């Protein structure tokens, strides 16, 4: 499960950072792949002007298909076409502490660094909750694993989702045999409660014990408070920690996860700096898009930054600190002897940077040609692209509807209540 925001056409950094791996995973029969276009996420920062979202969505879908994503092997869908994502986001937000969101590193960094947009809104703060909903929506029963392809810099995002899911399961996946606890002899009940001081949030237990030992016992209050306190304790420390510290509760408390915790699927991504040596980003204007023309590729790469120590043609250089060499490793590796030619020529000043860039540009053009050819085919038939996106969204929604049926029952118990009412009638 993964996705991208529709903020413009995709570039070669997107391909090597994500799309290449997505294509590999879809071709592995061990995985059911869901890839989406996150148009709601685009609103978290670009809510003031949504005029480009629809066109950008179409262009990104074309890029997905051009890069090799296959609707016969992957479910390709639009986030807003599956409204269940918004419903799950709402329910998850009810159990997510505000402090968790405020300490997300990317949230604090964006507030400090982004000055041209007002990010002081719930949508931006709650981005990780919506992201969690996007992921765990596809945690079907008996799933072997729910994986999110990520780089090292995105692991913290997945960990936040894991924390939210653990808390949700603690409240709504916990099965407590309250009847057995309430009916337990007072002495045994008191011995069981003596384990509670091992927990960090041990409050309210003395009141429960007093109600149980009173004459007559306040059973209704014991039942209500016992259920509430156990849920809060499990939410605070986690189910396994709770059982480890209070093993006496094993016969009476069981965890039945309603949502699966996602896992990061760490993938090595090749280094691909932007034309100016910084991280490749549309906001920096230092990219080569998947739709770039040959002429633009030659013109843009001609002015790429190189080893800053190589100021004159006669100065030897160091390929290992040169962005052009990073690109050579991606696009020239298939050409026999080219990488050796670059390293030898650079370190001895046998070739100039202009020669080196030109050779790399020609190999980049060869690499991008089939991607661009597929792209042109889909550009000429946008109706077909939207039909593919609509069909994928219907597939995704069918799964999402099943998930939300289980989630609603876990939260509200309406099916259970209806059966109780029907049997009583």
Phi and psi in degrees as a GROMACS rama.xvg file:
@    title "Ramachandran Plot"
@    xaxis  label "Phi"
@    yaxis  label "Psi"
@TYPE xy
-164.818  169.32  UNK-2
-164.376  173.725  UNK-3
-137.692  149.715  UNK-4
-79.844  141.639  UNK-5
-83.3908  79.1899  UNK-6
-111.586  8.79032  UNK-7
146.128  174.969  UNK-8
-63.6521  149.147  UNK-9
-80.8283  152.912  UNK-10
-120.705  178.696  UNK-11
-65.1765  -23.427  UNK-12
-65.4334  -39.4385  UNK-13
-63.5106  -39.3006  UNK-14
-63.3735  -53.4196  UNK-15
-76.5705  -23.6471  UNK-16
-82.7997  -23.8461  UNK-17
-146.535  -56.5529  UNK-18
-57.4121  -40.4705  UNK-19
-57.7593  -42.1201  UNK-20
-72.0534  -36.6827  UNK-21
-59.4866  -43.5106  UNK-22
-63.1664  -41.5409  UNK-23
-61.0061  -43.0892  UNK-24
-68.233  -38.5203  UNK-25
-65.9551  -24.5565  UNK-26
-87.4614  -0.0992319  UNK-27
-98.8504  114.834  UNK-28
-63.1545  -9.78578  UNK-29
-74.3202  -13.9014  UNK-30
-120.47  140.693  UNK-31
-101.155  116.082  UNK-32
-102.987  133.569  UNK-33
-122.706  118.835  UNK-34
-125.991  131.952  UNK-35
-132.254  167.414  UNK-36
-106.315  118.4  UNK-37
-91.2013  73.7821  UNK-38
-71.4009  -30.1998  UNK-39
-66.1065  -38.3319  UNK-40
-63.4693  -30.0207  UNK-41
-62.5693  -29.7309  UNK-42
-73.7215  -19.7911  UNK-43
-61.5272  -28.1976  UNK-44
-121.067  -21.6831  UNK-45
-113.44  32.4329  UNK-46
-65.9824  -23.5871  UNK-47
-72.4843  -23.2224  UNK-48
-143.937  103.745  UNK-49
-103.615  12.4916  UNK-50
-62.3565  -26.1296  UNK-51
-97.4487  -3.54882  UNK-52
-63.0291  -45.8246  UNK-53
-63.6378  -46.4909  UNK-54
-65.8859  -41.4921  UNK-55
-62.9943  -36.9331  UNK-56
-61.8957  -44.5961  UNK-57
-61.5789  -43.757  UNK-58
-67.0776  -38.241  UNK-59
-67.9807  -38.1867  UNK-60
-62.2933  -39.6762  UNK-61
-62.6963  -42.1746  UNK-62
-62.3201  -41.2789  UNK-63
-55.3389  -49.4414  UNK-64
-68.1618  -40.4378  UNK-65
-64.4915  -33.2709  UNK-66
-74.8014  -14.564  UNK-67
118.109  0.473719  UNK-68
-68.0126  134.688  UNK-69
-117.478  118.764  UNK-70
-63.0586  -13.7631  UNK-71
-82.2728  -16.3272  UNK-72
-114.696  -21.8036  UNK-73
-130.063  152.707  UNK-74
-91.5004  112.889  UNK-75
-106.662  120.932  UNK-76
-146.137  167.221  UNK-77
-102.577  128.164  UNK-78
-53.6832  -48.8211  UNK-79
-71.7704  -11.9798  UNK-80
-81.9098  -3.04353  UNK-81
-122.299  81.3126  UNK-82
-60.931  -16.8674  UNK-83
-59.4574  -26.1212  UNK-84
-59.1875  -40.7373  UNK-85
-69.2505  -37.9922  UNK-86
-65.8842  -44.3799  UNK-87
-66.4523  -37.9438  UNK-88
-57.4915  -43.4561  UNK-89
-61.0775  -47.8901  UNK-90
-66.2622  -39.7753  UNK-91
-66.4962  -33.6142  UNK-92
-65.924  -24.1675  UNK-93
-68.6311  -24.7764  UNK-94
-110.735  2.03609  UNK-95
-93.0402  116.133  UNK-96
-62.5449  141.002  UNK-97
-58.7281  -37.7299  UNK-98
-61.2805  -32.9583  UNK-99
-60.9661  -40.2173  UNK-100
-74.4975  -36.8784  UNK-101
-69.9588  -22.1103  UNK-102
-97.6395  3.57419  UNK-103
-62.6577  123.432  UNK-104
-54.4831  -42.9649  UNK-105
-67.6724  -27.9369  UNK-106
-66.8888  -48.7739  UNK-107
-65.5186  -40.0718  UNK-108
-62.9035  -42.7509  UNK-109
-65.2858  -41.245  UNK-110
-61.6261  -35.0436  UNK-111
-77.6336  -34.8965  UNK-112
-101.695  -28.559  UNK-113
-88.4289  112.38  UNK-114
-108.521  -14.4193  UNK-115
-93.1675  1.65279  UNK-116
-137.172  147.154  UNK-117
-88.5506  109.033  UNK-118
-101.51  10.2339  UNK-119
-85.6253  67.9488  UNK-120
-139.139  161.188  UNK-121
-64.3889  -37.6153  UNK-122
-53.3374  -43.5565  UNK-123
-74.1942  -40.9148  UNK-124
-63.317  -39.8601  UNK-125
-87.3725  8.90764  UNK-126
-49.9212  -46.2296  UNK-127
-63.1631  -27.8769  UNK-128
-72.5172  -43.4978  UNK-129
-63.9858  -39.0051  UNK-130
-61.7706  -40.894  UNK-131
-62.5382  -43.5818  UNK-132
-61.5528  -41.729  UNK-133
-55.9649  -41.8814  UNK-134
-76.0568  -54.5064  UNK-135
-78.5989  -7.34151  UNK-136
-56.702  -26.7892  UNK-137
-105.927  27.1764  UNK-138
-92.0012  79.0941  UNK-139
-70.4041  159.073  UNK-140
-57.2954  144.234  UNK-141
62.1179  23.5227  UNK-142
-67.165  139.355  UNK-143
-73.6499  -26.4187  UNK-144
177.528  145.341  UNK-145
-113.45  108.376  UNK-146
-113.222  142.009  UNK-147
-119.972  111.809  UNK-148
-63.5857  121.956  UNK-149
-141.085  162.016  UNK-150
-96.8189  174.646  UNK-151
-56.8994  -34.9393  UNK-152
-74.4211  -8.92602  UNK-153
-109.299  -0.168895  UNK-154
-60.3482  -37.9533  UNK-155
-62.3788  -32.1311  UNK-156
-64.6851  -43.5195  UNK-157
-68.3268  -36.4017  UNK-158
-64.4842  -37.1055  UNK-159
-61.6714  -41.6995  UNK-160
-62.0915  -39.3224  UNK-161
-62.6322  -41.4439  UNK-162
-63.2599  -42.8385  UNK-163
-63.902  -43.25  UNK-164
-64.9777  -42.497  UNK-165
-58.8536  -41.9734  UNK-166
-68.3697  -41.5365  UNK-167
-60.7078  -47.0195  UNK-168
-63.7044  -31.893  UNK-169
-65.0606  -36.0341  UNK-170
-83.7717  -39.0094  UNK-171
-115.859  -5.21896  UNK-172
-110.419  2.33499  UNK-173
-87.5867  128.337  UNK-174
-111.65  116.73  UNK-175
-116.416  126.361  UNK-176
-85.2198  77.6098  UNK-177
-65.6092  -36.2186  UNK-178
-58.1945  -46.5699  UNK-179
-63.7645  -36.9477  UNK-180
-68.9299  -42.3543  UNK-181
-67.8559  -36.005  UNK-182
-82.93  -4.63084  UNK-183
-64.6758  141.837  UNK-184
-55.3584  145.572  UNK-185
-56.9535  -40.8998  UNK-186
-64.3754  -43.8565  UNK-187
-66.5585  -38.215  UNK-188
-62.4656  -41.8408  UNK-189
-66.2834  -39.5275  UNK-190
-63.6065  -38.4823  UNK-191
-65.0051  -42.8767  UNK-192
-69.2408  -21.2813  UNK-193
-65.2361  -15.7644  UNK-194
-76.6359  -18.5864  UNK-195
-63.7409  -35.3545  UNK-196
-56.5026  -14.4817  UNK-197
-66.1479  -17.3258  UNK-198
-90.5712  151.611  UNK-199
-75.8935  -23.0067  UNK-200
-114.371  42.0031  UNK-201
-76.5995  80.7648  UNK-202
-125.848  147.149  UNK-203
89.688  -9.85446  UNK-204
-71.9998  -34.1751  UNK-205
-64.5657  -35.7765  UNK-206
-66.7456  -39.5683  UNK-207
-62.7246  -43.8579  UNK-208
-63.0068  -42.0748  UNK-209
-63.2387  -41.1062  UNK-210
-64.7538  -36.1738  UNK-211
-70.7825  -36.4817  UNK-212
-86.0134  -8.69715  UNK-213
-68.3224  162.466  UNK-214
-126.125  107.829  UNK-215
-78.097  157.816  UNK-216
-66.2461  142.811  UNK-217
-86.2578  74.4598  UNK-218
-60.6942  -41.7264  UNK-219
-61.7157  -43.0133  UNK-220
-69.4484  -38.3082  UNK-221
-61.022  -45.4691  UNK-222
-60.3783  -48.5304  UNK-223
-65.744  -49.4698  UNK-224
-70.7568  -36.4063  UNK-225
-62.1465  -45.4408  UNK-226
-60.7299  -45.4587  UNK-227
-65.6402  -45.1129  UNK-228
-68.3139  -42.2687  UNK-229
-60.5946  -42.1291  UNK-230
-62.3143  -41.9488  UNK-231
-68.1028  -37.5019  UNK-232
-64.6332  -43.519  UNK-233
-66.9071  -38.272  UNK-234
-64.7519  -34.4268  UNK-235
-76.5984  -40.92  UNK-236
-111.11  -10.0411  UNK-237
90.761  147.421  UNK-238
-61.145  -47.0087  UNK-239
-66.4488  -37.1678  UNK-240
-66.0528  -39.6677  UNK-241
-59.6293  -48.4493  UNK-242
-67.7789  -36.8406  UNK-243
-63.4432  -40.5601  UNK-244
-83.3271  -24.5095  UNK-245
-129.897  66.9071  UNK-246
-62.3274  -21.143  UNK-247
-63.5866  -17.9707  UNK-248
-85.3298  -4.61646  UNK-249
-51.6497  -44.5373  UNK-250
-70.5417  -13.2864  UNK-251
-114.35  -11.5899  UNK-252
-130.498  129.25  UNK-253
-135.67  141.365  UNK-254
-101.897  120.537  UNK-255
-119.863  96.045  UNK-256
-59.4919  129.618  UNK-257
-91.341  -26.2007  UNK-258
-129.438  145.867  UNK-259
-87.6056  141.528  UNK-260
-75.2911  127.117  UNK-261
-73.8364  157.181  UNK-262
-125.114  143.05  UNK-263
-74.726  131.617  UNK-264
-104.082  91.5366  UNK-265
-66.9534  127.597  UNK-266
-127.525  135.97  UNK-267
-74.4005  126.551  UNK-268
-114.947  137.947  UNK-269
-67.1077  151.715  UNK-270
-73.7278  124.996  UNK-271
-140.532  85.1703  UNK-272
-68.1691  164.921  UNK-273
-75.3711  175.94  UNK-274
-58.4759  -27.6841  UNK-275
-97.3413  5.58333  UNK-276
92.2436  -15.2251  UNK-277
-82.5363  179.355  UNK-278
-58.5715  136.693  UNK-279
-68.7353  123.438  UNK-280
-156.015  139.813  UNK-281
-60.0368  -35.664  UNK-282
-66.8616  -22.9406  UNK-283
-89.5838  -11.9335  UNK-284
64.8557  33.2186  UNK-285
-121.008  36.0794  UNK-286
-114.139  164.415  UNK-287
-118.467  113.337  UNK-288
-75.9187  163.689  UNK-289
-70.6713  -9.91792  UNK-290
-107.728  9.66779  UNK-291
-62.9367  140.164  UNK-292
-78.6143  161.983  UNK-293
-58.6032  -43.5724  UNK-294
-62.7063  -42.2111  UNK-295
-68.9503  -35.4265  UNK-296
-62.2834  -46.3244  UNK-297
-63.7133  -41.985  UNK-298
-68.1237  -42.4609  UNK-299
-71.4164  -41.9007  UNK-300
-72.8403  -22.344  UNK-301
-62.5406  -27.3634  UNK-302
-107.169  16.3494  UNK-303
-60.7372  147.637  UNK-304
-72.9535  152.681  UNK-305
-128.721  -162.803  UNK-306
-57.9577  116.015  UNK-307
-62.8229  -20.162  UNK-308
-78.2222  -13.2971  UNK-309
-95.5707  87.4691  UNK-310
-88.9275  -30.752  UNK-311
-119.877  159.911  UNK-312
-59.0293  -30.6419  UNK-313
-86.2218  -6.33045  UNK-314
-78.1558  131.695  UNK-315
-69.9339  152.175  UNK-316
-120.634  177.576  UNK-317
-124.632  104.636  UNK-318
-58.2193  -28.3118  UNK-319
-69.6698  -13.4913  UNK-320
-114.897  13.9753  UNK-321
-107.285  121.832  UNK-322
-58.1054  -31.5229  UNK-323
-63.864  -37.4811  UNK-324
-68.4537  -35.0716  UNK-325
-58.5358  -40.2426  UNK-326
-71.5847  -37.4344  UNK-327
-56.5911  -41.2242  UNK-328
-63.4594  -25.9258  UNK-329
-85.8574  -41.9182  UNK-330
-106.08  -16.0889  UNK-331
-111.507  -0.410347  UNK-332
-63.3465  -27.307  UNK-333
-81.2028  -13.1598  UNK-334
-86.8597  116.425  UNK-335
-55.7384  126.376  UNK-336
81.4994  -6.3391  UNK-337
-67.4076  -43.3085  UNK-338
-64.9382  -38.6494  UNK-339
-65.0727  -39.7588  UNK-340
-58.9627  -42.4223  UNK-341
-65.8827  -50.1602  UNK-342
-63.4179  -47.5999  UNK-343
-62.7866  -47.1347  UNK-344
-67.0003  -35.8755  UNK-345
-71.581  -48.382  UNK-346
-70.9225  -19.0531  UNK-347
-108.643  2.9083  UNK-348
61.6337  25.3185  UNK-349
-74.9485  -24.1471  UNK-350
-126.783  156.307  UNK-351
-95.2157  166.336  UNK-352
-63.8804  -33.8648  UNK-353
-64.6346  -41.7062  UNK-354
-61.944  -44.4108  UNK-355
-62.5752  -44.2467  UNK-356
-64.9306  -41.3208  UNK-357
-63.108  -41.4  UNK-358
-64.3205  -41.0442  UNK-359
-65.8861  -42.1297  UNK-360
-59.3553  -40.7277  UNK-361
-64.6135  -37.8602  UNK-362
-72.7856  -34.2017  UNK-363
-62.3154  -42.7956  UNK-364
-62.0479  -40.9809  UNK-365
-62.9189  -41.4201  UNK-366
-67.0139  -42.0729  UNK-367
-80.3604  -17.1433  UNK-368
-54.7911  -50.6457  UNK-369
-67.3191  -32.5242  UNK-370
-64.2489  -46.4378  UNK-371
-66.4531  -35.5852  UNK-372
-63.0492  -44.2397  UNK-373
-64.1232  -36.7855  UNK-374
-64.0282  -44.3061  UNK-375
-60.0555  -39.2966  UNK-376
-59.7962  -44.6912  UNK-377
-75.9309  -31.6042  UNK-378
-60.0365  -34.1543  UNK-379
-75.732  -12.71  UNK-380
-135.708  65.9982  UNK-381
-62.055  -26.5321  UNK-382
-61.9502  -42.2403  UNK-383
-63.2078  -39.3051  UNK-384
-61.0981  -45.6096  UNK-385
-67.4032  -33.9963  UNK-386
-64.4686  -39.9617  UNK-387
-63.8802  -43.0224  UNK-388
-65.1416  -41.8424  UNK-389
-64.9536  -41.6123  UNK-390
-64.4848  -42.1168  UNK-391
-64.9394  -37.5644  UNK-392
-65.4261  -35.6226  UNK-393
-65.9549  -40.9993  UNK-394
-62.4472  -45.7397  UNK-395
-62.9101  -39.7665  UNK-396
-67.9597  -33.3638  UNK-397
-60.624  -41.092  UNK-398
-68.1591  -43.8956  UNK-399
-62.5288  -38.1446  UNK-400
-63.7881  -39.0374  UNK-401
-63.8958  -41.6529  UNK-402
-61.8878  -45.0577  UNK-403
-69.5549  -28.6572  UNK-404
-60.9116  -44.0448  UNK-405
-68.1883  -40.4996  UNK-406
-66.9903  -44.2352  UNK-407
-61.2047  -41.0203  UNK-408
-65.8477  -38.9008  UNK-409
-63.8598  -38.7416  UNK-410
-79.8995  -47.4524  UNK-411
-105.969  -26.8418  UNK-412
66.5763  31.656  UNK-413
-68.2615  -36.5462  UNK-414
-63.7532  -41.9644  UNK-415
-62.4599  -43.1596  UNK-416
-64.8555  -41.3679  UNK-417
-63.1504  -38.6013  UNK-418
-66.1908  -39.943  UNK-419
-61.7766  -43.8257  UNK-420
-65.6121  -42.9959  UNK-421
-63.5427  -41.2375  UNK-422
-70.2534  -30.7087  UNK-423
-73.7572  -26.4331  UNK-424
